[in-house]
Amino acid sequence: MNTVPAIELKNITKVFGSIVANKNVCLTANRGEILSILGENGSGKTTLMNMISGIYYPDEGHIFIDGKETVIRSPKDAFEHKIGMIHQHFKLVDVFSAAENIVLGLKDETFNMAAAVKRVREISSRYGFEINPNKKVYEMSVSEKQTVEIIKVLYRGADILILDEPTAVLTPQETEKLFAVLLRMKADGKSIIIITHKLHEVLSVSDRVSVLRKGEYIGTVQTAETSEAELTEMMVGRKVDLNIERSEPKNPVDRLAVSHISCIDREGTKLLDDISFTARSGEILGIAGIAGSGQRELLEAIAGLQHLSEGEILYFDPATGKTENLRDKTPLQIRDLGVRLSFVPEDRLGMGLVGNMDIIDNMMLRSYREGRSAFLRRSEPKTLAEDIINQLEVVTPSASTPVRRLSGGNVQKVLVGREIAASPTVLMAAYPVRGLDINSSYMIYNLLNKQKENGVAVIFVGEDLDVLVELCDRILVIGSGRITGVVDGRDTTKEEIGLLMTKSRYDN
């Protein structure tokens, strides 16, 4: 048995200006194993993998491939050493077929597509991929696009594969298929490294887990000998409660009634197709779906940012008892009606916050036209900003720091904190923990639960099905702009939700 690691890192350091992304990191990955890399946001996971794949070059340290010291200065160098990285954001040409994307950039294969298609089919058969080599990328699902990216690096001869958040937008069924493929690749002697934040997946598929914290290597454990609690403590440096306490809704009352709404884009494609549901006070309504199924358009329609072709959106005011139709009203018109609606959008900088403005000024965006709003009467914007920084553990030099200088996770904390501070009766959050580490994520889950307990109607769009099942009272599933099912969070499973997520795509 070969005891020399496929890849070994010794004292790897990478510095960007005053930020030390990695400091003296040492770890190994062996042939015929799956190694998971865990760490909070900013722990240096992706930076480290980018140095292995040739995107960055280390300032200090050494990289060994099969026991030989190797210099990797570019992705081309990495490929020459049979290293391939599958990034979270795919790098494919939509109008090209799978096979055309796979051979793109390989001069010796450009004019021999028949041979390329044959080889793609051979690779697919060997590892259990399901892909049509002649299918155009724009016709593919997310998992099919990911398959193309994996086959692309295998086609180039990679036997050390790095996958960055490979299951982030996959259904449970698609995740199972991916893991089955990875296990076949492992059995074939490949060395597989996975960057992920889903602890249950780490425990189910990996052989060993290496943990980084604030750019430094903390340790490596055998997966069979560890637990979610131990891994979390290694990542964070202290024990973290990973339980979501879901309370029963108390006196739920309809706050929002969405009735038969449809939305059409400029090309005539229906983004939303006859959507109807209610959101109730003291309840968390989850929304699940494959990425791009209409979740974003739905929340934007409610917030006054998306024109509707059909239907209506009724808001029931708890203070006056009045009913207001929000259809085709602008966000300012909705606010002028006295509707207490808060929206945490998917696009943090642009729709949510202004990057060039500091945290204090971004607090004021919620109420500048009114002069005196509910939360401004409670405290000055600076005090509010400082409260959010302290309570949500926002990493920033001060409240006067421009938002664009914050990391994505810290921007999200500022945005969520501001919207909750507005004391809404309806709170909509689209992927509020995307980019957050596990400690911060559970902090946000607890905040949403507190809003629910305070009688707020919470609409939560999420991508982690385990969290949706634990957190939400009801879960509405969308596929291709239509509702494919509504399930009770207490009685459903992520597998049932996964089937509903793919129902529209495959059954219509």
C-alpha positions in Angstrom: 0.0 0.0 0.0 1.3 3.5 -0.9 1.9 5.4 2.3 3.1 8.6 0.6 0.4 11.3 0.6 -1.1 12.3 -2.7 -0.6 15.9 -1.6 1.1 17.3 1.4 1.2 21.0 2.6 3.9 22.1 4.9 3.8 25.5 6.6 1.7 27.2 4.0 1.2 30.9 4.5 -0.7 33.5 2.4 -1.1 37.1 3.2 -3.3 39.7 1.5 -2.2 43.2 2.7 -2.7 43.2 6.4 -4.9 40.0 6.4 -3.3 36.7 7.1 -5.5 34.3 5.2 -3.4 31.2 6.0 -0.6 30.8 8.6 1.7 27.8 8.7 -0.9 25.4 7.6 0.1 21.7 7.4 -2.2 18.9 6.1 -2.2 15.8 3.9 -4.6 14.1 1.5 -4.1 10.5 0.6 -5.0 8.4 -2.4 -8.2 6.5 -2.2 -9.8 8.8 0.5 -12.2 11.6 0.9 -10.9 14.5 3.0 -13.3 17.2 4.2 -12.0 20.7 5.0 -14.1 22.5 7.6 -13.9 26.0 9.1 -15.8 29.2 9.7 -16.1 31.9 7.1 -12.7 33.6 6.8 -10.9 30.5 8.1 -8.9 30.2 4.9 -10.4 27.1 3.4 -10.9 28.3 -0.1 -7.6 30.3 -0.1 -5.7 27.2 0.8 -7.4 25.2 -2.0 -6.8 28.0 -4.5 -3.1 27.6 -3.8 -3.2 23.9 -4.5 -5.2 24.6 -7.8 -2.8 27.3 -8.9 -5.1 30.4 -8.5 -2.9 31.8 -5.7 0.8 31.3 -5.0 1.9 30.8 -1.3 4.1 33.4 0.3 5.7 30.8 2.4 5.7 27.0 2.7 6.0 23.9 0.4 3.6 21.7 -1.6 4.5 18.1 -2.2 2.8 15.8 -4.8 3.4 12.1 -4.2 6.4 13.0 -2.0 8.1 15.4 -4.5 8.2 19.1 -3.8 6.2 20.9 -6.5 5.8 24.5 -7.6 2.3 25.4 -8.7 2.0 28.9 -10.2 -1.1 28.6 -12.4 -4.1 26.3 -13.0 -2.2 24.9 -16.0 0.6 23.8 -13.6 -2.0 22.2 -11.4 -3.5 20.3 -14.3 0.0 19.1 -15.3 0.2 17.6 -11.8 -3.3 16.0 -12.2 -5.0 18.4 -9.8 -8.5 19.7 -10.7 -10.8 22.0 -8.8 -14.6 22.2 -9.2 -15.6 25.6 -8.1 -19.0 26.5 -6.5 -19.8 28.8 -9.3 -19.6 26.9 -12.6 -17.5 28.1 -15.5 -19.4 26.9 -18.5 -20.6 28.3 -21.8 -24.4 28.1 -21.9 -24.7 27.7 -25.7 -22.2 24.9 -25.9 -22.9 21.2 -25.3 -21.5 19.2 -22.4 -18.8 17.7 -24.6 -17.9 21.1 -26.2 -17.4 22.6 -22.7 -15.3 19.6 -21.6 -12.8 19.9 -24.5 -12.9 23.7 -24.6 -9.3 25.0 -24.5 -7.7 21.6 -25.4 -6.2 22.2 -28.8 -5.7 18.5 -29.7 -9.4 17.8 -29.1 -11.0 20.8 -30.8 -11.8 19.2 -34.1 -12.5 15.6 -33.0 -15.8 15.9 -31.3 -16.8 12.3 -32.0 -13.8 11.0 -30.1 -14.6 13.5 -27.3 -18.2 12.4 -27.0 -17.0 8.7 -26.9 -14.5 9.5 -24.1 -17.1 11.5 -22.1 -19.4 8.5 -22.2 -16.6 6.2 -21.1 -15.9 8.4 -18.1 -19.6 8.6 -17.3 -19.9 4.8 -17.4 -16.9 4.2 -15.3 -18.0 6.5 -12.4 -21.8 6.4 -12.7 -22.4 9.9 -14.1 -25.7 10.6 -15.8 -25.1 13.1 -18.6 -25.9 13.5 -22.3 -22.7 14.7 -24.0 -24.7 16.5 -26.7 -27.0 18.4 -24.3 -26.7 22.2 -24.2 -25.7 23.7 -20.9 -28.7 26.1 -20.9 -31.0 23.1 -20.9 -29.3 21.5 -17.9 -30.2 21.3 -14.2 -27.7 22.5 -11.6 -26.6 18.9 -10.9 -26.0 18.3 -14.6 -23.8 21.4 -14.8 -21.8 20.2 -11.9 -21.4 16.8 -13.5 -20.0 18.5 -16.6 -17.5 20.4 -14.4 -16.4 17.2 -12.7 -16.0 15.2 -16.0 -14.1 18.2 -17.4 -11.3 17.8 -14.8 -11.4 14.0 -15.1 -11.1 14.3 -18.9 -7.9 16.2 -18.4 -6.5 13.4 -16.2 -7.1 14.7 -12.7 -6.6 12.2 -9.9 -6.6 14.9 -7.1 -10.0 16.6 -7.1 -11.1 19.5 -5.0 -14.8 20.3 -4.7 -15.9 23.7 -3.2 -19.4 23.4 -1.5 -20.5 20.7 -4.0 -23.9 20.1 -2.5 -24.9 23.8 -1.8 -27.7 23.8 -4.4 -28.5 20.1 -4.8 -31.5 18.2 -3.6 -31.0 15.2 -1.2 -31.5 12.8 -4.1 -28.9 14.7 -6.2 -26.5 14.8 -3.3 -26.8 11.0 -2.8 -26.0 10.5 -6.5 -23.0 12.8 -6.2 -21.7 10.9 -3.1 -22.1 7.6 -4.9 -19.9 8.9 -7.7 -17.3 10.2 -5.2 -17.2 6.8 -3.5 -16.5 5.2 -6.9 -13.8 7.7 -7.6 -12.3 7.0 -4.2 -12.3 3.3 -4.9 -10.5 4.0 -8.1 -7.7 5.6 -6.1 -8.6 9.2 -6.6 -7.8 11.7 -3.8 -10.9 13.8 -3.1 -11.0 17.0 -1.0 -14.3 18.6 -0.2 -14.9 22.1 1.2 -18.3 22.1 2.9 -20.2 23.5 5.9 -22.8 20.7 6.1 -21.6 18.6 9.0 -24.0 15.7 8.5 -22.7 15.3 5.0 -19.1 15.4 6.2 -19.8 12.6 8.6 -21.6 10.5 6.0 -19.1 10.7 3.1 -15.6 11.6 4.3 -12.8 9.5 5.8 -11.0 12.3 7.6 -11.8 15.9 8.5 -9.2 18.7 8.7 -10.3 21.9 10.5 -9.0 25.5 10.0 -9.7 28.4 12.4 -8.8 32.0 11.6 -6.4 30.8 8.9 -4.6 28.3 11.1 -4.6 24.5 11.1 -6.4 23.2 14.2 -6.2 19.4 13.6 -7.4 16.4 11.7 -9.7 13.7 13.0 -11.0 10.4 11.7 -14.6 10.8 10.7 -15.7 7.6 12.3 -14.3 8.8 15.6 -15.8 12.3 15.8 -19.2 14.1 16.0 -20.9 17.3 14.9 -20.4 18.8 18.4 -16.7 18.0 18.4 -16.2 19.4 14.9 -18.1 22.5 15.7 -16.0 23.1 18.8 -12.8 22.7 16.8 -14.1 25.2 14.2 -15.4 27.9 16.6 -13.1 27.3 19.6 -16.0 26.8 22.0 -19.1 24.7 22.4 -22.0 25.7 20.2 -25.6 24.6 20.7 -26.7 23.1 17.4 -30.3 22.6 18.3 -33.1 24.7 16.8 -35.9 25.0 19.4 -39.1 25.2 17.4 -42.0 26.6 19.5 -45.6 26.0 18.7 -47.4 28.9 16.9 -49.6 30.9 19.3 -52.9 32.2 18.0 -51.7 32.4 14.4 -53.6 35.0 12.4 -53.3 35.6 8.6 -51.0 38.6 7.9 -50.4 38.1 4.2 -52.6 36.4 1.6 -51.0 35.8 -1.8 -53.7 34.9 -4.3 -53.1 33.4 -7.7 -50.2 35.6 -8.6 -48.2 35.2 -11.9 -45.2 37.1 -13.2 -43.9 37.1 -16.8 -40.4 38.3 -17.9 -39.6 40.3 -21.0 -39.3 37.2 -23.1 -42.8 36.0 -22.1 -41.5 33.3 -19.8 -43.6 32.8 -16.6 -41.4 33.3 -13.6 -44.3 32.7 -11.2 -47.3 30.7 -12.2 -50.6 30.9 -10.2 -49.0 31.1 -6.7 -51.3 31.1 -3.7 -50.5 30.9 0.0 -51.0 32.6 3.4 -48.3 33.8 5.9 -49.5 33.8 9.5 -48.4 35.7 12.6 -46.3 33.6 15.0 -45.3 31.2 12.3 -42.3 30.5 10.1 -43.3 29.7 6.6 -40.4 28.1 4.7 -39.9 28.2 1.0 -37.9 25.5 -0.7 -36.9 24.9 -4.3 -34.1 24.4 -6.8 -32.1 27.6 -7.3 -33.9 29.8 -9.8 -37.4 28.3 -9.3 -39.0 31.6 -8.5 -38.2 32.2 -4.9 -36.5 35.5 -5.5 -39.3 36.8 -7.8 -41.9 35.8 -5.2 -40.4 37.8 -2.4 -39.6 40.7 -4.7 -43.3 40.7 -5.8 -44.5 41.0 -2.2 -41.9 43.7 -1.5 -43.1 45.8 -4.5 -40.0 45.1 -6.6 -41.6 42.8 -9.2 -44.6 43.6 -11.5 -47.4 41.0 -11.5 -49.4 39.9 -14.6 -52.2 38.3 -12.5 -53.4 38.0 -8.9 -53.2 40.0 -5.7 -51.3 40.3 -2.5 -53.4 41.2 0.6 -51.9 42.6 3.8 -54.0 42.4 7.0 -53.0 45.3 9.3 -53.0 44.1 12.9 -53.2 47.7 14.2 -56.1 49.1 12.2 -57.8 45.9 11.1 -57.7 47.2 7.5 -56.8 45.1 4.4 -54.5 46.6 1.9 -53.8 45.2 -1.6 -50.1 45.5 -2.3 -50.1 44.4 -5.9 -47.9 46.7 -8.1 -47.3 49.2 -5.4 -43.7 50.4 -5.0 -41.8 49.8 -1.8 -42.3 53.5 -0.8 -46.1 53.2 -1.5 -46.2 50.1 0.6 -44.4 51.9 3.5 -46.7 54.9 3.1 -49.7 52.6 3.7 -48.2 51.8 7.1 -47.4 48.3 6.1 -44.7 47.0 8.4 -42.9 44.7 6.0 -39.2 43.9 6.2 -37.2 42.2 3.4 -33.8 40.6 3.7 -33.0 40.2 -0.1 -30.7 37.7 -1.7 -28.7 40.6 -3.2 -27.1 42.1 -0.1 -25.3 44.9 -1.7 -27.5 46.7 -4.2 -31.0 45.8 -3.1 -30.2 45.5 0.6 -27.4 47.8 1.6 -25.3 50.6 0.0 -21.7 49.4 -0.1 -20.1 52.9 -0.1 -22.1 54.0 2.9 -21.1 53.2 6.4 -23.1 51.0 8.8 -24.7 54.0 10.5 -26.0 55.5 7.3 -27.3 52.1 6.2 -29.3 52.0 9.4 -30.9 55.3 8.4 -32.0 54.1 4.9 -35.0 52.4 6.5 -36.5 55.6 7.8 -34.9 58.7 6.3 -38.1 59.9 4.5 -40.1 59.8 7.7 -37.7 61.5 9.9 -38.9 59.6 12.9 -39.6 55.9 12.7 -40.3 53.4 15.4 -36.8 52.3 15.8 -35.3 55.8 15.5 -37.4 56.8 18.4 -35.8 54.0 20.5 -32.3 54.9 19.7 -30.1 57.0 17.4 -28.8 55.3 14.3 -25.2 55.1 15.7 -26.4 53.4 18.8 -28.5 51.0 16.8 -25.5 50.2 14.5 -23.3 49.5 17.6 -26.0 47.3 19.1 -26.2 45.2 16.0 -22.4 45.0 15.8 -22.3 43.8 19.4 -25.3 41.5 19.4 -24.6 39.8 16.1 -20.8 39.8 16.5 -20.1 41.8 13.4 -16.4 41.9 12.6 -15.7 45.5 11.8 -13.3 48.2 13.0 -16.2 50.5 13.8 -19.8 51.5 12.9 -18.3 54.1 10.6 -16.7 51.5 8.3 -18.1 51.4 4.8 -20.2 48.2 4.3 -18.3 47.2 1.2 -15.2 46.6 3.3 -17.0 43.9 5.4 -16.9 40.2 4.5 -20.1 38.8 2.9 -21.1 37.2 6.2 -20.8 40.4 8.2 -22.7 42.3 5.6 -25.5 39.8 6.0 -25.5 40.3 9.8 -25.9 44.1 9.4 -28.7 43.6 6.9 -30.6 41.1 9.0 -30.1 43.2 12.2 -31.4 46.4 10.5 -34.6 44.7 9.2 -35.4 43.1 12.5 -34.8 46.4 14.2 -37.6 47.9 12.1 -40.2 45.9 14.2 -42.0 44.3 11.2 -45.2 42.4 11.3 -44.1 40.4 8.2 -40.4 39.5 7.9 -39.1 38.0 4.6 -35.6 36.6 4.5 -34.0 35.1 1.3 -31.1 32.9 2.2 -30.2 34.9 5.3 -27.4 32.5 6.4 -25.7 32.2 3.0 -22.0 32.8 3.6 -22.3 32.7 7.3 -20.3 30.2 9.5 -22.2 27.7 11.7 -22.1 29.8 14.9 -23.5 32.9 13.1 -26.1 30.8 11.2 -27.6 29.5 14.5 -27.6 33.0 15.8 -29.8 34.0 12.8 -32.1 31.0 13.3 -32.6 32.0 16.9 -33.4 35.6 15.9 -36.0 34.4 13.4 -37.5 32.2 16.1 -37.7 35.2 18.5 -39.5 37.2 15.8 -42.0 34.3 15.4 -42.5 34.2 19.2 -43.2 38.0 19.1 -46.1 37.4 16.7 -44.3 38.2 13.4 -45.1 36.3 10.3 -41.8 35.1 9.0 -41.2 33.9 5.5 -37.8 32.1 5.2 -36.3 31.0 1.9 -33.5 28.5 2.6 -31.3 26.0 0.8 -30.4 23.7 3.6 -33.3 21.2 3.8 -32.3 19.9 7.3 -32.7 23.5 8.6 -36.0 24.1 6.8 -37.4 20.9 8.4 -36.1 21.9 11.9 -37.0 25.6 11.8 -40.2 26.0 9.8 -43.8 25.3 10.8 -45.0 24.9 7.2 -42.8 24.5 4.1 -44.0 25.6 0.6 -42.1 24.0 -2.2 -41.7 25.7 -5.6 -40.6 24.1 -8.9 -40.3 26.1 -12.1 -42.4 29.0 -10.7 -45.2 26.8 -9.5 -46.2 25.4 -6.0 -45.5 21.7 -6.1 -46.5 21.0 -2.5 -47.0 22.4 1.0 -45.9 20.2 3.9 -45.9 20.4 7.7 -42.4 20.9 9.1 -43.0 18.5 11.9 -44.2 15.6 9.7 -42.1 15.8 6.6 -38.6 14.7 5.6 -35.9 16.3 3.5 -36.3 13.4 1.0 -40.0 14.3 0.6 -39.2 17.9 0.0 -36.5 16.9 -2.5 -39.0 15.0 -4.5 -41.4 17.9 -4.6 -38.5 20.2 -5.6 -37.9 18.1 -8.7 -41.5 17.3 -9.4 -42.2 20.2 -11.7 -39.0 19.8 -13.6 -39.5 16.1 -14.5 -43.3 15.6 -14.4 -44.5 18.5 -16.5 
